[in-house]
Amino acid sequence: MEYALLIIAGIVVLVAAAAFSKKLGVATPILLVVIGIGYSFIPGAPHLALNPQVVLDLLLPLLLYAAAVQVPIVDFRRNLGGIGMLSVVLVVISAVVIGFILYALLPQLNLAAAIALGAVVSPTDAVAATAVAKRLGLPARDVTLLEGESLVNDATALVLLKSAIAATAASVSLWSVAGDFAKSVVVAIVVGLVIGFVTVWVRSKFSEPVLDTVISFVVPFAAFIPAEALQASGALSVVVAGLYSGHQAASKFRAQSRISEQVNWRVIAFVIENGVFLIMGGQLAGLVQESVKHPEIGLRETIALGLLVVVVLLFVRALIVAPVLWRIRRAASRADDGRERLSTLRDRMKAWRERFDDDRTQQRADRAEHRIAQRDADMVDLQKNNVGWRDGIVLTWAGMRGVVTLAAAQSLPQGTPYRAQLVLIAFVVAIVSLLAQGGTLPWIIRLTGVRGTDAAADTRELASLLDEIGEAADRAIDDADIDLPEGQSVDPEVVQRIRDDIGVLAESTWERAAIREGRSPVGPHAQYGLLLRIAIDAQREALLEARSKGAYPSRVLGRAQALLDQEEARLERRDVSD
């Protein structure tokens, strides 16, 4: 009964914190950690335990998959170099630097155990960083770098942690660690791709959204377990499977399945990630009491070491972020020359098409032109989303630690010298980075003047895209071959109605762009939305009246309710985009 009451109270706290965090202007994870810390010091309050294996083997795969399926693979590919630097090079350098510092300051700690703790505090948190970044409206490239880094660096840190723990018990060479790491990455990528391909194929065969969504719950573990069994990175395998599944969803899954999966995974991720942050804060009192008992290193010294680690992590992060941004700026400065070369290639491809008229050549030319267009779009994106020193400050300050840091710290072997102090150091790093860095990140963004994406420009591009896909629909209607009874043709009024419905999407979006730029008052499409809201409310009231009278069968009432819900959801999505 006590655990049931704790769960109920925890859910209430999660929902309340999420609701009030927007009004308070802070990210939900930060508020939950503060609430958890306050709870931990309540006399007689039940102790909140965080089993590290449950987090690393059960919750982490779910969180990584939920985040990975939302990351556009195009953005991930375009920023792969920067993501690799931040998620691999930065983690390794941070772990080694922190390891040597702790090795020098703690006399009984061997180097391998010190590097193990360095690996624990090196990865940024996928939830905390992106939650703050998206809420504050950071530029698209900054968000992609933070998302990609936090997805992949968990795998790097956990592989390095395993190698360091193994080194505490035996002699392990640097080359063996590097070889194990390379093998772990390659095997994880292969396993993730295989699992992603197989599960996408299986899920595409189901027309029932409930069954499809249930299968999606298995995918993280289907990728994690075999990778771990092969001594590879289960975390990286989950990320690869999630990226593949998210990319294929638009072409392989039904619309209702995509909507259902998105809603269900958002609920799962919300409960898990925020619940873990709450428990993180609730553990503080216990960790403090355990650390105070040590005869050599007291609480003050442990907290001081934690603060030192935070400063060193920020310094090392700044050193790695700088060349990442320099590389992006250098590529952007060369984009014009690259686009000129691509234009030359496109002209040559056109001449090649005219010279050879066979089907095989045309197919090869199509593929080549597709790659040219893709590369050209990459360069345009580089120019539109360039970065500067302001982005460097924000990216450095946004390196917050969280769930994985604390869970991995508690997985250190029991015989490790200063284990309680090391766990508390990791906790101090996570808490300080969340509260100090996360809490002041809005101020840093305002101070540096970093601007997010232009909403009006995005709306214009959306309208342009809708025009483009609308033209494709027009061509398809012109070429449509519908199987009708002999002698019957498609009614021209039906064709025109379809064209009008398709055109409404682009027209209403262009109207919203004009309104956002102050070039137009409330137009006909906005008026249509206001009247449609009144009509839907009236329909729903009449439906409820009919249900109360019992004049129609429940199954009929249910279908009518579903149709109204779909129409209202469509209207709400348009309101959100406004």
PLY file of the C-alpha trace (Angstrom):
ply
format ascii 1.0
element vertex 578
property float x
property float y
property float z
element edge 577
property int vertex1
property int vertex2
end_header
0.00 0.00 0.00
2.86 2.37 0.84
4.45 1.85 -2.58
1.10 2.39 -4.31
0.66 5.71 -2.49
4.22 6.72 -3.44
3.52 5.93 -7.09
0.28 7.93 -7.05
2.01 10.84 -5.31
4.90 10.63 -7.78
2.59 10.77 -10.82
0.77 13.76 -9.33
4.10 15.53 -8.75
5.26 14.78 -12.31
2.11 16.18 -13.86
2.05 19.22 -11.58
5.73 19.97 -12.21
5.28 19.68 -15.98
2.23 21.97 -15.83
3.85 24.65 -13.67
7.35 24.54 -15.16
6.21 26.52 -18.21
4.70 29.22 -16.01
7.84 29.34 -13.88
10.09 29.51 -16.94
12.24 26.49 -16.01
12.62 23.07 -17.58
10.64 20.25 -15.99
13.73 18.09 -15.15
15.27 20.97 -13.18
12.10 21.55 -11.17
11.73 17.83 -10.43
15.30 17.54 -9.18
14.68 20.43 -6.78
11.46 18.80 -5.55
13.30 15.50 -5.09
16.08 17.17 -3.09
13.50 18.78 -0.82
11.78 15.42 -0.34
15.05 13.68 0.55
15.50 15.90 3.62
11.99 15.35 5.00
12.42 13.43 8.31
10.99 9.93 8.11
10.25 10.09 4.37
10.57 6.69 2.62
13.95 6.28 0.94
13.90 6.46 -2.86
16.22 3.86 -4.39
17.48 3.94 -7.96
18.67 0.51 -9.07
21.45 1.23 -11.59
20.88 -1.99 -13.56
17.19 -1.20 -13.96
18.10 2.22 -15.32
20.88 1.05 -17.65
19.24 -2.17 -18.89
15.54 -1.31 -18.81
14.88 2.42 -18.74
17.82 3.68 -20.81
16.89 1.65 -23.96
13.35 3.02 -23.76
14.52 6.61 -23.35
17.10 6.37 -26.14
14.63 4.81 -28.57
11.93 7.37 -27.74
14.40 10.16 -28.47
16.00 8.55 -31.54
12.74 8.01 -33.47
12.09 11.76 -33.24
15.47 12.84 -34.65
15.33 13.61 -38.41
18.00 11.42 -39.97
18.72 14.11 -42.58
19.76 16.56 -39.84
21.72 13.81 -38.10
23.61 13.00 -41.33
24.37 16.64 -42.06
25.92 17.11 -38.61
27.53 13.68 -38.29
31.06 15.07 -38.04
30.21 17.45 -35.21
28.12 14.82 -33.44
31.02 12.38 -33.66
33.44 14.89 -32.15
31.10 15.72 -29.26
29.88 12.19 -28.57
33.13 10.26 -28.94
36.22 12.48 -28.86
34.84 14.77 -26.14
33.75 11.84 -23.94
37.11 10.08 -24.20
39.17 13.22 -23.55
36.92 14.27 -20.66
37.10 10.83 -19.06
40.91 10.71 -19.28
41.40 14.27 -17.99
39.01 13.79 -15.08
40.58 10.42 -14.37
44.09 11.82 -14.04
42.90 14.67 -11.82
41.10 12.34 -9.41
44.02 9.91 -9.52
46.34 12.72 -8.41
44.02 13.96 -5.65
42.79 10.67 -4.15
45.78 8.61 -2.92
44.05 5.22 -2.68
42.32 5.44 -6.07
43.95 3.66 -8.99
44.00 5.22 -12.45
41.52 2.79 -14.02
38.88 3.48 -11.37
39.48 7.22 -11.71
38.96 7.03 -15.49
35.83 4.97 -14.83
34.36 7.88 -12.91
35.51 10.20 -15.70
33.50 8.07 -18.11
30.51 8.28 -15.76
30.39 12.10 -15.69
31.30 12.65 -19.35
28.01 12.01 -21.24
25.39 14.74 -21.42
21.78 13.88 -20.71
19.50 13.37 -23.69
16.42 14.58 -21.85
17.77 17.61 -19.99
19.71 19.14 -22.87
17.02 18.84 -25.53
14.19 19.77 -23.16
15.91 23.05 -22.34
17.12 23.65 -25.91
13.72 23.18 -27.55
11.85 25.13 -24.90
14.19 28.08 -25.34
14.02 27.93 -29.12
17.69 27.44 -29.94
18.79 27.43 -33.60
18.10 24.20 -35.45
21.74 23.20 -35.85
22.45 23.72 -32.14
19.48 21.52 -31.22
20.60 18.81 -33.65
24.14 18.81 -32.25
22.84 18.55 -28.68
20.36 15.81 -29.57
22.84 13.79 -31.58
25.57 14.15 -28.97
23.35 13.08 -26.09
22.06 10.06 -28.02
25.45 8.65 -28.99
27.69 9.68 -26.08
25.91 7.34 -23.66
27.22 4.43 -25.72
30.76 5.84 -25.72
30.73 6.43 -21.97
29.30 3.01 -21.08
31.80 1.16 -23.29
34.64 3.18 -21.75
33.23 2.52 -18.27
33.19 -1.25 -18.86
36.77 -1.17 -20.12
37.93 0.90 -17.14
36.19 -1.40 -14.65
37.79 -4.41 -16.33
41.16 -2.68 -16.07
40.78 -2.36 -12.29
40.91 -6.15 -12.01
43.47 -6.96 -14.71
46.10 -5.40 -16.91
44.49 -3.98 -20.04
46.47 -2.24 -22.76
45.39 0.91 -24.57
45.28 -0.96 -27.87
42.97 -3.61 -26.47
40.60 -0.93 -25.20
40.66 0.81 -28.60
40.06 -2.51 -30.35
37.16 -3.38 -28.06
35.66 0.04 -28.62
35.88 -0.22 -32.42
34.37 -3.71 -32.34
31.60 -2.55 -30.03
30.66 0.31 -32.35
30.69 -1.74 -35.56
28.73 -4.65 -34.10
26.22 -2.28 -32.49
25.58 -0.47 -35.77
25.09 -3.75 -37.65
22.75 -5.15 -35.00
20.77 -1.91 -34.85
20.33 -1.81 -38.63
19.29 -5.46 -38.80
16.78 -5.11 -35.97
15.49 -1.86 -37.43
15.01 -3.40 -40.87
13.31 -6.54 -39.56
10.98 -4.77 -37.14
9.99 -2.13 -39.70
9.15 -4.90 -42.18
7.10 -6.78 -39.58
5.28 -3.68 -38.37
4.44 -2.61 -41.93
2.35 -5.79 -42.28
-0.04 -4.76 -39.49
-3.03 -2.54 -40.22
-4.10 -2.33 -36.57
-2.35 0.63 -34.84
-2.57 -1.02 -31.42
-0.64 -4.11 -32.56
1.92 -2.00 -34.39
2.51 0.18 -31.32
2.87 -2.85 -29.03
5.55 -4.26 -31.32
7.37 -0.91 -31.22
7.69 -1.31 -27.43
9.81 -4.42 -28.04
12.19 -2.82 -30.55
14.54 -1.15 -27.99
15.13 -4.44 -26.19
15.34 -6.42 -29.43
18.26 -4.13 -30.37
19.79 -3.83 -26.89
19.91 -7.48 -25.76
21.70 -9.10 -28.74
24.21 -6.24 -28.95
25.08 -6.63 -25.27
25.30 -10.41 -25.70
27.86 -9.82 -28.46
29.90 -7.56 -26.12
28.86 -4.51 -28.14
27.13 -1.29 -27.17
23.46 -1.96 -26.58
22.82 1.78 -26.24
24.26 2.56 -29.69
22.33 -0.36 -31.20
19.09 1.07 -29.81
19.89 4.52 -31.22
20.60 3.09 -34.69
17.39 1.04 -34.65
15.45 4.12 -33.52
16.93 6.36 -36.21
16.16 3.76 -38.89
12.60 3.19 -37.65
11.87 6.89 -37.38
13.18 7.52 -40.90
11.17 4.67 -42.43
7.94 5.45 -40.56
6.72 7.99 -43.13
6.87 5.48 -46.00
6.25 2.14 -44.27
3.62 2.76 -41.57
0.02 3.88 -41.74
-0.84 7.40 -40.64
-2.92 6.20 -37.70
-0.08 3.92 -36.58
2.37 6.82 -36.64
0.02 9.01 -34.60
-0.68 6.24 -32.08
3.00 5.36 -31.68
4.01 8.98 -31.22
1.45 9.58 -28.47
2.23 6.36 -26.61
5.99 6.87 -26.71
5.62 10.44 -25.51
3.68 9.17 -22.49
6.27 6.47 -21.74
9.19 8.86 -22.10
7.47 11.50 -19.97
6.84 9.14 -17.05
10.26 7.46 -17.15
12.53 10.42 -17.72
10.79 12.76 -15.30
10.32 10.02 -12.72
14.04 9.28 -12.77
14.88 12.97 -12.30
12.56 13.08 -9.29
14.21 9.99 -7.80
17.63 11.49 -8.52
16.86 14.43 -6.29
15.32 12.16 -3.66
18.58 10.27 -3.22
20.65 13.25 -2.11
20.17 12.90 1.66
21.16 9.22 1.62
24.27 9.88 -0.45
25.31 12.72 1.84
24.93 10.58 4.97
26.93 7.73 3.42
29.71 10.07 2.33
30.02 11.78 5.73
31.03 8.49 7.35
34.36 8.30 5.47
37.28 9.05 7.84
39.63 10.60 5.22
37.48 12.57 2.79
34.51 14.39 4.28
31.46 15.97 2.75
33.10 19.33 2.04
36.04 17.77 0.23
33.71 15.55 -1.82
31.52 18.47 -2.86
34.63 20.51 -3.71
35.86 17.69 -5.95
32.46 17.57 -7.63
32.57 21.29 -8.33
36.12 20.96 -9.65
34.96 18.23 -12.03
32.14 20.49 -13.28
34.62 23.28 -14.06
37.05 20.91 -15.81
34.23 19.39 -17.88
33.15 22.85 -19.02
36.73 23.78 -19.94
37.33 20.58 -21.91
33.95 20.91 -23.60
34.79 24.44 -24.73
38.07 23.19 -26.22
36.23 20.57 -28.32
33.22 22.71 -29.26
35.49 25.38 -30.77
36.94 23.20 -33.57
33.52 21.65 -34.22
32.06 25.08 -34.95
35.18 26.15 -36.87
34.73 23.15 -39.15
31.07 24.02 -39.76
31.90 27.67 -40.51
34.72 26.63 -42.84
32.37 24.32 -44.77
29.76 27.09 -44.96
32.31 29.56 -46.36
33.10 27.11 -49.17
29.46 26.34 -49.94
29.20 28.81 -52.85
32.17 27.24 -54.64
30.75 23.80 -54.01
27.37 24.77 -55.40
29.05 26.09 -58.55
30.79 22.75 -59.04
27.49 20.96 -58.50
25.85 23.20 -61.10
28.55 22.20 -63.59
27.96 18.54 -62.79
24.23 19.02 -63.26
24.81 20.51 -66.74
27.06 17.60 -67.69
24.44 15.16 -66.45
21.82 16.85 -68.60
24.06 16.55 -71.67
24.69 12.90 -70.83
20.96 12.28 -70.67
20.48 13.77 -74.15
23.36 11.75 -75.58
22.26 8.35 -74.24
18.60 7.49 -74.38
18.49 3.93 -72.99
16.60 3.13 -69.77
19.66 2.03 -67.82
21.49 5.29 -68.49
18.42 7.30 -67.57
18.12 5.46 -64.24
21.77 6.07 -63.45
21.33 9.72 -64.35
18.30 9.95 -62.06
20.32 8.58 -59.15
23.22 10.91 -59.87
20.94 13.96 -60.09
19.30 12.95 -56.83
22.71 12.86 -55.10
23.61 16.24 -56.63
20.35 17.74 -55.41
20.94 16.24 -51.96
24.45 17.66 -51.75
23.24 21.05 -52.96
20.54 21.08 -50.28
23.19 20.25 -47.67
25.21 23.28 -48.72
22.17 25.55 -48.69
21.40 24.32 -45.17
25.00 25.10 -44.13
24.61 28.68 -45.32
21.18 29.19 -43.78
22.07 27.62 -40.42
25.63 28.78 -39.93
27.13 29.03 -36.45
29.34 31.50 -34.57
31.00 32.12 -31.25
27.63 32.77 -29.63
26.53 29.26 -30.52
29.79 27.99 -29.01
29.03 29.58 -25.66
25.50 28.17 -25.62
26.58 24.68 -26.72
29.28 24.62 -24.06
26.94 25.76 -21.29
24.19 23.36 -22.40
26.29 20.27 -21.59
24.15 19.04 -18.68
24.45 15.65 -16.99
21.62 13.57 -15.64
20.15 10.07 -15.46
22.95 8.01 -16.99
25.63 9.75 -14.91
24.04 8.82 -11.60
23.02 5.31 -12.63
26.44 4.52 -14.09
28.16 5.86 -10.96
26.17 3.47 -8.79
27.28 0.57 -10.99
30.89 1.01 -9.84
32.11 -2.17 -8.05
31.53 -2.24 -4.29
35.24 -2.69 -3.60
36.22 0.52 -5.39
38.09 2.89 -3.05
36.08 5.99 -2.13
33.03 4.50 -3.85
30.53 6.54 -1.79
32.51 9.70 -2.50
32.73 8.91 -6.21
28.97 8.38 -6.40
28.39 11.67 -4.59
30.84 13.44 -6.91
28.84 12.16 -9.88
25.66 13.33 -8.18
27.12 16.80 -7.55
28.14 17.03 -11.21
24.64 16.07 -12.36
22.83 18.36 -9.92
25.08 21.39 -10.43
24.98 21.04 -14.22
21.20 20.72 -14.18
20.50 23.53 -11.73
23.37 25.95 -12.39
23.82 25.47 -16.14
20.22 24.57 -16.99
18.81 27.26 -14.74
21.00 30.01 -16.20
20.91 28.87 -19.83
18.02 31.24 -20.69
20.12 34.13 -19.35
23.14 32.94 -21.36
21.03 32.81 -24.51
19.71 36.33 -23.95
23.19 37.61 -23.14
24.77 36.13 -26.28
21.84 37.10 -28.49
21.50 33.67 -30.08
18.33 33.58 -32.12
16.26 30.52 -32.86
14.54 29.64 -36.10
12.43 32.32 -37.81
8.79 31.23 -37.40
7.61 33.37 -40.31
10.33 32.01 -42.59
9.45 28.46 -41.56
5.80 29.13 -42.41
6.77 30.45 -45.84
8.88 27.38 -46.52
6.02 25.16 -45.36
3.69 26.93 -47.77
6.23 26.50 -50.57
6.55 22.80 -49.77
2.77 22.40 -49.78
2.66 24.09 -53.20
5.27 21.64 -54.45
3.52 18.51 -53.19
0.18 19.96 -54.32
1.52 20.18 -57.88
2.49 16.52 -57.63
-1.09 15.75 -56.59
-2.44 17.73 -59.57
-0.27 15.72 -61.96
-1.38 12.48 -60.35
-5.04 13.45 -60.76
-4.46 14.26 -64.43
-2.87 10.85 -64.98
-5.28 8.96 -62.71
-6.73 5.73 -64.08
-9.69 4.85 -61.86
-11.50 1.55 -62.33
-15.11 2.61 -62.94
-18.01 0.71 -64.51
-18.01 0.71 -68.31
-19.21 3.97 -69.80
-18.79 5.95 -66.59
-16.20 8.70 -66.21
-15.03 10.78 -63.29
-17.32 13.70 -62.56
-15.45 16.99 -63.27
-16.98 18.50 -60.11
-15.35 15.74 -58.05
-11.97 16.46 -59.65
-12.36 20.18 -58.96
-13.38 19.51 -55.36
-10.22 17.44 -54.83
-8.08 20.20 -56.35
-9.73 22.80 -54.11
-9.18 20.70 -50.98
-5.51 20.24 -51.88
-5.05 23.94 -52.58
-6.56 24.96 -49.25
-3.52 23.61 -47.37
-1.03 25.82 -49.19
-3.34 28.84 -49.36
-4.05 28.81 -45.63
-0.34 28.45 -44.87
0.58 31.40 -47.11
-2.12 33.36 -45.28
-0.59 32.49 -41.89
2.83 33.60 -43.14
1.40 36.96 -44.21
-0.35 37.40 -40.85
2.87 36.60 -38.95
4.75 39.20 -40.98
2.04 41.80 -40.39
1.15 41.97 -44.09
-2.43 40.75 -43.78
-5.39 40.90 -41.38
-7.37 37.80 -40.41
-7.99 36.17 -43.78
-10.70 33.83 -45.06
-8.95 30.65 -43.96
-8.51 31.94 -40.40
-12.17 32.96 -40.41
-13.03 29.48 -41.66
-11.18 27.99 -38.68
-13.08 30.18 -36.22
-16.44 29.23 -37.73
-15.44 25.57 -37.90
-14.67 25.64 -34.17
-18.19 27.00 -33.48
-19.71 24.31 -35.72
-17.76 21.48 -34.07
-18.76 22.67 -30.60
-22.41 22.71 -31.68
-22.11 19.23 -33.20
-20.53 17.87 -30.05
-23.25 19.37 -27.88
-25.92 17.83 -30.09
-24.08 14.48 -30.01
-23.99 14.52 -26.21
-27.69 15.33 -26.14
-28.44 12.42 -28.46
-26.32 10.12 -26.29
-28.16 11.20 -23.13
-31.51 10.41 -24.79
-30.30 7.01 -25.98
-31.89 7.56 -29.38
-29.03 5.91 -31.31
-27.05 2.69 -30.79
-23.79 3.09 -28.87
-21.76 1.83 -31.81
-23.20 4.59 -34.04
-22.60 7.22 -31.39
-19.01 5.98 -31.03
-18.34 6.31 -34.75
-19.78 9.81 -34.82
-17.61 10.70 -31.82
-14.50 9.40 -33.61
-15.28 11.46 -36.73
-15.75 14.62 -34.66
-12.54 13.90 -32.74
-10.58 13.59 -35.99
-11.95 16.89 -37.25
-11.24 18.64 -33.95
-7.72 17.19 -33.79
-7.05 18.48 -37.30
-8.24 21.94 -36.26
-6.12 21.86 -33.07
-2.99 20.89 -35.01
-3.56 23.88 -37.28
-4.06 26.15 -34.25
-0.75 24.92 -32.78
1.07 25.68 -36.05
-0.32 29.19 -35.90
0 1
1 2
2 3
3 4
4 5
5 6
6 7
7 8
8 9
9 10
10 11
11 12
12 13
13 14
14 15
15 16
16 17
17 18
18 19
19 20
20 21
21 22
22 23
23 24
24 25
25 26
26 27
27 28
28 29
29 30
30 31
31 32
32 33
33 34
34 35
35 36
36 37
37 38
38 39
39 40
40 41
41 42
42 43
43 44
44 45
45 46
46 47
47 48
48 49
49 50
50 51
51 52
52 53
53 54
54 55
55 56
56 57
57 58
58 59
59 60
60 61
61 62
62 63
63 64
64 65
65 66
66 67
67 68
68 69
69 70
70 71
71 72
72 73
73 74
74 75
75 76
76 77
77 78
78 79
79 80
80 81
81 82
82 83
83 84
84 85
85 86
86 87
87 88
88 89
89 90
90 91
91 92
92 93
93 94
94 95
95 96
96 97
97 98
98 99
99 100
100 101
101 102
102 103
103 104
104 105
105 106
106 107
107 108
108 109
109 110
110 111
111 112
112 113
113 114
114 115
115 116
116 117
117 118
118 119
119 120
120 121
121 122
122 123
123 124
124 125
125 126
126 127
127 128
128 129
129 130
130 131
131 132
132 133
133 134
134 135
135 136
136 137
137 138
138 139
139 140
140 141
141 142
142 143
143 144
144 145
145 146
146 147
147 148
148 149
149 150
150 151
151 152
152 153
153 154
154 155
155 156
156 157
157 158
158 159
159 160
160 161
161 162
162 163
163 164
164 165
165 166
166 167
167 168
168 169
169 170
170 171
171 172
172 173
173 174
174 175
175 176
176 177
177 178
178 179
179 180
180 181
181 182
182 183
183 184
184 185
185 186
186 187
187 188
188 189
189 190
190 191
191 192
192 193
193 194
194 195
195 196
196 197
197 198
198 199
199 200
200 201
201 202
202 203
203 204
204 205
205 206
206 207
207 208
208 209
209 210
210 211
211 212
212 213
213 214
214 215
215 216
216 217
217 218
218 219
219 220
220 221
221 222
222 223
223 224
224 225
225 226
226 227
227 228
228 229
229 230
230 231
231 232
232 233
233 234
234 235
235 236
236 237
237 238
238 239
239 240
240 241
241 242
242 243
243 244
244 245
245 246
246 247
247 248
248 249
249 250
250 251
251 252
252 253
253 254
254 255
255 256
256 257
257 258
258 259
259 260
260 261
261 262
262 263
263 264
264 265
265 266
266 267
267 268
268 269
269 270
270 271
271 272
272 273
273 274
274 275
275 276
276 277
277 278
278 279
279 280
280 281
281 282
282 283
283 284
284 285
285 286
286 287
287 288
288 289
289 290
290 291
291 292
292 293
293 294
294 295
295 296
296 297
297 298
298 299
299 300
300 301
301 302
302 303
303 304
304 305
305 306
306 307
307 308
308 309
309 310
310 311
311 312
312 313
313 314
314 315
315 316
316 317
317 318
318 319
319 320
320 321
321 322
322 323
323 324
324 325
325 326
326 327
327 328
328 329
329 330
330 331
331 332
332 333
333 334
334 335
335 336
336 337
337 338
338 339
339 340
340 341
341 342
342 343
343 344
344 345
345 346
346 347
347 348
348 349
349 350
350 351
351 352
352 353
353 354
354 355
355 356
356 357
357 358
358 359
359 360
360 361
361 362
362 363
363 364
364 365
365 366
366 367
367 368
368 369
369 370
370 371
371 372
372 373
373 374
374 375
375 376
376 377
377 378
378 379
379 380
380 381
381 382
382 383
383 384
384 385
385 386
386 387
387 388
388 389
389 390
390 391
391 392
392 393
393 394
394 395
395 396
396 397
397 398
398 399
399 400
400 401
401 402
402 403
403 404
404 405
405 406
406 407
407 408
408 409
409 410
410 411
411 412
412 413
413 414
414 415
415 416
416 417
417 418
418 419
419 420
420 421
421 422
422 423
423 424
424 425
425 426
426 427
427 428
428 429
429 430
430 431
431 432
432 433
433 434
434 435
435 436
436 437
437 438
438 439
439 440
440 441
441 442
442 443
443 444
444 445
445 446
446 447
447 448
448 449
449 450
450 451
451 452
452 453
453 454
454 455
455 456
456 457
457 458
458 459
459 460
460 461
461 462
462 463
463 464
464 465
465 466
466 467
467 468
468 469
469 470
470 471
471 472
472 473
473 474
474 475
475 476
476 477
477 478
478 479
479 480
480 481
481 482
482 483
483 484
484 485
485 486
486 487
487 488
488 489
489 490
490 491
491 492
492 493
493 494
494 495
495 496
496 497
497 498
498 499
499 500
500 501
501 502
502 503
503 504
504 505
505 506
506 507
507 508
508 509
509 510
510 511
511 512
512 513
513 514
514 515
515 516
516 517
517 518
518 519
519 520
520 521
521 522
522 523
523 524
524 525
525 526
526 527
527 528
528 529
529 530
530 531
531 532
532 533
533 534
534 535
535 536
536 537
537 538
538 539
539 540
540 541
541 542
542 543
543 544
544 545
545 546
546 547
547 548
548 549
549 550
550 551
551 552
552 553
553 554
554 555
555 556
556 557
557 558
558 559
559 560
560 561
561 562
562 563
563 564
564 565
565 566
566 567
567 568
568 569
569 570
570 571
571 572
572 573
573 574
574 575
575 576
576 577
